[in-house]
């Protein structure tokens, strides 16, 4: 069986190019076959894991960012490897192509790792209760404390999501400022964008091109949606940002995309 080339990369050298290195010149269907074989053959799994280690470490490096130390990087790397194992064990051809399936599971696990790390830094938390009757026995101060804690918890998750999102945007040469500047202002254009986003997100071939080649295929999207390339190019930055949110574990940011 043909295998992907094995790469070695230090933390400081990791870039989005590692994704291209994994998939360049390899038919995506072959990757699917490798993944299915790896679910039952330990030696095949080890080979596949080695092939994807640069990609996994790149994801860790981007998401860990300024959130922690070398210890956190190592902990998250282990989490990424475990998520990769879970993806391989759970994968079958009925779940689409392996790469986006695996990417989603790894991304979700790493976001959870950051959240848990941030929670560890909290020394004390206010009293919580799931019993509605208990709320009647809480003093006004307690009630405010619970509400404040929930809001601070939400804000903490939102900060984590924004930091991760900014790093993904940077891989496309996009900043948050440029994303805001290029967001559609008129209702008609926003409706067109939603149509493009929905159709593109549902097309595995186009999404694979985006995640493996770091390339936004405007011509293919135009053919898919029957929307002129000029219109798509006009909102390209907004579309890329929206698709990143749609594909990632961005629960809070998704609220802004869907509204």
HELIX and SHEET records of a PDB file:
HELIX    1   1 UNK A   11  UNK A   13  5                                   3    
HELIX    2   2 UNK A   17  UNK A   23  1                                   7    
HELIX    3   3 UNK A   28  UNK A   38  1                                  11    
HELIX    4   4 UNK A   42  UNK A   64  1                                  23    
HELIX    5   5 UNK A   65  UNK A   67  5                                   3    
HELIX    6   6 UNK A   70  UNK A   90  1                                  21    
HELIX    7   7 UNK A   93  UNK A   95  5                                   3    
HELIX    8   8 UNK A   98  UNK A  120  1                                  23    
HELIX    9   9 UNK A  132  UNK A  135  1                                   4    
HELIX   10  10 UNK A  140  UNK A  170  1                                  31    
HELIX   11  11 UNK A  176  UNK A  181  1                                   6    
HELIX   12  12 UNK A  187  UNK A  201  1                                  15    
HELIX   13  13 UNK A  204  UNK A  213  1                                  10    
HELIX   14  14 UNK A  218  UNK A  225  1                                   8    
HELIX   15  15 UNK A  229  UNK A  234  1                                   6    
HELIX   16  16 UNK A  236  UNK A  247  1                                  12    
HELIX   17  17 UNK A  253  UNK A  258  1                                   6    
END                                                                             
